Amino acid sequence: MVLKCERPESVAGEMRWTVNGQDPTLNKVKYIISDDRRTLTVNNVNERDKGRYMCIIDRTIPYIQWQDIVIEPLPNIIVGENERKFQCVPQTVSLKCCEEKNRVEWTQITSDDEVTSEDGCITLKHTIKNGNCGSKSFTCRLTNPVLQGFTYTSKSVTVNKVNEEFTCKDGTLGDGKEGDTLTGPCKKGKEGTIKYRCRSGEWESEESNCVLQVIKDLEKEVKVLDVQDIPVFVAELSNATEKNDKEITQSSVTVQTIVGILVKVADVSQNITINQPVMEDFLKTVDILVSTLAIDTWKKLNNDNRTDDTSTALLSAIEIISSRLTNSDFRIIETSIELNRNVTTSSSYSRISNLPNSTTEIQIPEIPVSTLITVIVFTSLDNVLPTRDTSTRCTYDISKSDVRINGDVVVVQVDNKIINTIFLTFDITDQSLGNPQCVFWNFSLNTWDSTGCEVKPSMYETGKITCECNHTTSFSILMSPFSIDHKALAYVTYIGVAISMASLIICLIIETIVWKVVRRNDTSYMQHVSIVNIAVSLLIANICFIIGAAIAEQEQPTSVGRCSPVVFFMHFFYLALFFWMLMSALLLFYRTVMVLSQMSRAKRMVIAFIVGYGAPLLIAVITVASTAGNQNYVSKRNACWLNWFESKALLAFVIPALTIVAITLVVLIVVLYKMLRRGVGAATQPDEKHALVVIARCVAILTPIFGLTWGFGIGTMVSEELGIHVVFALLNSLQGFFILVFGTLLDSKIRDALAGRLSLRNLTSSNRTRSTNAGPSSSSGQDLFLRRRNEYNLSTASIFTTASSNCSYSSDTFMNA
């Protein structure tokens, strides 16, 4: 809504606005005043914005312009089906038009038509005569002439009179044949439609989408809900729900509508602090929705054929709004819900439910003092959340299975503190059921999940079940949006990372020892520069991973402040690992395909470091800049890593990583093709086995070094199966070991250099001495050794400038040849 204030030429002074006596500048989101102060814009207008708007020019006698603004909801004219069929025989059909707050009238009627009024609705009785077939349209509109020019102030109905026989006949709904469907209006006070189907000569109601008008009005209002209006709005919703509890709990579409309203309120509430009265009204509404009156409704909503996940949305809304509670102690108790908000005063926490027929106990043995903790106990949420098998991820038909929620449902939230273990003791609702399983609701999988929780067997005989829950992180989160928490996966991850880090340290030590030897040749030099940088990047990334895992294990949800620096460096160095792998692949391509092209060592080094570290830094910085503002940079679920569910920031790692893997695959194929072609085409090479040995060796070396095993990460992106994640975690956590073996130890030049540095030459010297003592042939033998050694050095120099530069390890092959 835009209001303009005109300043008379003779009036001077500062201009200001008031809305119902209040200064609109206090709410700069709702109200926007132009720079010249003449225009006031009101955003997200609703009925609460009605009242007196004043433009005031301050002077000795203030100059005031004012206007009383009346805001009403749009008219809701209900006429039912817009087109209806009737058999063209003498009969009278009825067309009903209702509008709750405005007077309406039928137009385009004849003298034979009769209009009656009853309970705010008008009914047109249209007479069909023999021979008067065809179509006739009637319009129901508001009687207020000021509003008649708007499209929303009228609705039309067309009556089609046809010469056909019909099975189902109704003077209001229309006629139809067996199996036909049509829609009809809801009763007064409700909005929506009812679907009818023709069965056995009768129109039977098949599906009702009628929602109470008061709830429908609140649904429209919540779409433009402002933060400051939340207390009043939630109170109105609570009152409307309490007054109409029986009708609401028997209508699945009304329950869905109210859940949608609660979700919207929870979303808006993330910008404010929720006090006790607002939370009480919120939980009063929830208490009615989850009451025993709504059991059949929730069974219908949780049917396998539905995908709207109303129950999950409700639980999520409760958790979101409860995370915004004020920092004070209070308790809320409803019929089936108890909320306790406390600031801990000791190093442990214990609470027993005060709800009827519930003694659920929550214990946290170690918790920092002055920690804000919220515990919500539900005794009837088992009627709401579906029973789903945690292994097959499918919904059970409760009527055909003994699997069910056999106790209370508890929500525990701790504000930004480190919690390692929580004990939950539940009453067993049905003593005839066995095989207990401690579970929590996994929002990412939309099912109950037992990961990280276990039953304490010593409590079976007491009529209670005690659950111990804790969570660890997993390496496979690096490539996967799933957070799989399993001991086997954790062991594989941490043992693999330890081996990887030890291997990388050994690799760097070896490279330091033999550096003067490997740098004599340009290609060998660049190859080992890449290996060193790959090792350094992976080593630092693994260190960051261990730090992040420690943070994630200590606190849930993960702390944005503590995780963000770790995630940034982990993201950067893992990307650097891939980009240096890319440089190794490009070097191989350059020395194999572009044999005649020459580039100086300095230029290659500059390009390598710009690509190896510049590109990862750019990607990491852009990721932070685009997601950190919304607090969606770091994952909020069980891991100190890039966010997936809210911002998809994880794609900033996945896409570059898998793209580089794909490029490396292409390079490998091209290189092997070139090598095979040259090996087969050489007439001087009678032994085809040589080419096959070269191909096999290069495949064995390049595949792990260039990170092709990261391709297994694609499987973790689409599956939460433990086996896939274990294989992926094993292969990738051992990348450091692969680099040590294939990048360092299998290089014969490095082995020769190490042998020399480790004083193995003394053994060679001893052999020479024995040969000299044996006779005159020793001199020629020594000359032969020196000559062959020189020939080897010459061969090596030529190898790296010809086709054999496909692999920096090819000196072994040429020596054997």
Steps between C-alpha positions, in 0.01 A plus 500: 500500500641840397382824663607843375494830687480824302672803652322835435732765360438735791573238767858459623638265760622144547266225384443180696254205507306318770305172480232473767703747703825299470822595323535272192878556482534258792420214260705560187407162354127564511505870415716683248501882483640673191793740524275805456270358773196534274436130432431225752512139374346224712633150422311171541164664567246311706190577704709613798629794295165676505468825697590866482802607295614857556745723313611785732696812407643642820463874552341730762160360410569153352366436152337155496366281221340174611308210361320211667597188307264202504650167392273203440578150372419429138142382442466124487203433273407130506284361220636147453569341160527766228338275238220253567310256282129433534268285294283720278164401648251712696659554843623768734871519587656698782813718488625616840729799559651583840728778627548529872565874542342667197156505339476329160248476215431282193498671160386396149187339641159481325145542623471123537793489743451539872754628755477426873725607786590295805777520762724734299465303175276560200357215294399534135233252392520467123219328309588270209223454242455260209677627192689761697832316476847645461714702739411781734742698718424674828725733700509548876655834598534741791219751525739785590531696171839640599652150496325359193778592263748257653541140381496359853150638568307257280483134394303336221323166462407349164204262482527254209161347412563190287289225345667207676406240755690511831540248779563746781277803534510791743317830462794691651819309413393400148452174308756238402565145390642208694861574601482874426640745754414858585574750775257673728529782754564453871246589763473854627791597723748285306710563194598245238325235294355151531568243230208275408492181291197340334452150644187285468287796401609724790755779538729382780749725677848369416734768633443811708739794489290723724686713752341715767474856377672636811799269441506589130507871590794438735678311222467802273615730778810298589635548147566867583570451870747745656720421797327748731161343424599147609364521860154619392486264204599190700240588764229528231604163354490339844153639572363392161642150547359460851152615396487261204708209630257222401452622144873561457618162627258315270618680184836405353508801270435735794778335702732542202403866471570568868833318482590718203412808706717380790793437262472855369483643853812298594686632195412863579589449868865432416556877502369561854503355850189302597367561849293267718149629404568459128640150552197408713259602223712312246498180706126529571440478128742209464340321796163494322655380174672203669213412735332160497210656305730526197633143491301398191587826326874444549471142376352640182769767470777244557364266234764361262347679204555844651827689460419826678667390828267706718618325817866576426416862426321529834791356698744722311293810577498411871878458504561824308284723720623336823857590400403870520376501858592775742793444739294438811359207697138403441273201461198440275266207555214409267293182484765295319797740476746623762774754429777585742739784427789522748840652557711230664648576841715188533724282286222245437134510399204282599129544437194272542179562310203640693239395244229251600602135449855601412823470697739555211838606635774698323853490641812676375793393720738771382388847399664841544350723768267778375400302194161577346308176447150434369324166551158429346317177585209379285278217620287481184746578221507128423160564337659758272840378387485192277672175594780442254758223488848642540657238275266496202395866521140409422181578687332209675127447486441523874183295477699206364814528709593485868763770444394823666621788713476349846556802724521877522679716247759742640663805337824616664670822393820640649616848406857512364662274756694174496284195576643150459241266651128511574309231690125471439284266708155423354194325637399201287148574374419148377667229711416232241747644249867407501824561312537865607699740282609849603445743215494868413322675214738555213375800302742440212369144451147582617485192720587360841873425523686299763844632407695610806242368749500171684278320750635437849399131549516505879175694514273254316334346805397825669227594252723774365752537221813710539665636188850640473556728201815662363633581155829493313600644165591312183752565228258419222313822576756669282325376188160414633192689616421206728637496852561133574611431852630146547783355706644301210508809282658704781774239553572478127514877477730573794736206447521586130570867573773406749669272245458767235662772712792275597551411134494863394761596760725215380440609140607858575809380689603282205440782250721726712780244504500434122397848383839585339487183293142529366526870407768454233240439228214744424227239473618311807528828688142607420369154577654502848392859565146379440548199729637718781214747475244220483651349815512834684140587405366160604696504826364842604148402387516185713613703802203735447271199467610364839445842661155526339408148610598585859281811492205308354528226762507750785192702408179461301391692305847593385620847596516734203769714663731207579433302185520774237882551504559124502255445214657781296854358521377143456306607189798695367763228548283215374435705188873576475563124509275454198638793307857375548379162379367687200843658447660153506253385237560807284876451530459143381284620211746776413803268488313227310291681243678833461847354456633781280360781716748664735430704812751623754510354848419840653180540296385150587562565871301825492206335321513201735484709818230733365283203408600284799427760769339800331197315363421322832536828690260675262239221531531488880466879538197517268336217694544682831380832355185350350390287798646636824256791521204264539686279749486223239873455435554223754296183530252501788474122521765289674803617299743790479488528121334692219123541524279290272136514604450878527743661253653212298845648578639144477468528121791748512716198582318222319479666157870603472617167644298280266575727204873456559454124534320498164777706335760266646318202355503661156872579531573143608312358202684730257840420653445125494377521142814685395728259680326192362506639149872573515583170668313294240629703206866464582642240264816469708293382796432130441358453846143628537522419868706814557212731395256309718733530803527877446121539473434289808758688705367843402142399578607366840692820579277771358164371620553552878726806465250690282218423741288279280382323812313819588260398227355262757372815666225518240343197664500668841314797352199287414510220757525470878597130486777434751705282263543773240609750764748256657664426164517869416638592844763221479626594154512871560634505854795294371591745223817590690607135497433481124712810441789356703495164320427602141639853498821432691594141584434354152728759337829321435691831489384578852590152617848533348547840660386371837734203469790738440405725792462204734861395440422206281793613286731347764373161396572581136849623592569178685400297195733708283791434735445126482483522118835687484672236707370232270712600198555736207143463370377731777614813318298428191206404721513834680523686168200306376303594815583869461424497130162334552420747778572789265289340231218467751518871583491590131207269445315655788548847359361396165216304653336810644500679166344220301193283514628325810422811706153360538610388845778630722567141604584380145877494568457147638357380171769654290775351716347156462467549127 
